[in-house]
Amino acid sequence: MNSWRRPPELVVRNGAEVVRHLRELTPERSRSIGRAGRNRMLKEHTYRRRAEALDRIFQGLIASASAGERAAS
């Protein structure tokens, strides 16, 4: 799991850590993790962000195709 963006709510590196976290999970901690996940989803996974990502991809493809056409000329 990548944790470079912000302090994570939950990080595990292997199956044993998953089991340990699940055994130690309290209802309060579970709700906290759920809230953080929902907030991140609402903030980061929007139609606008998807459209911007697709636009970057398409712009890159157009630039590559243009460069290829110039090189072939």
Protein Blocks (a to p, Z undefined) as FASTA:
>chain_A
ZZklbccfbdcfbfklmmmmmmmpcfklmmmmmmmmmmmmmmmmcfklmmmmmmmmmmmm
mmmmmmmmmmmZZ
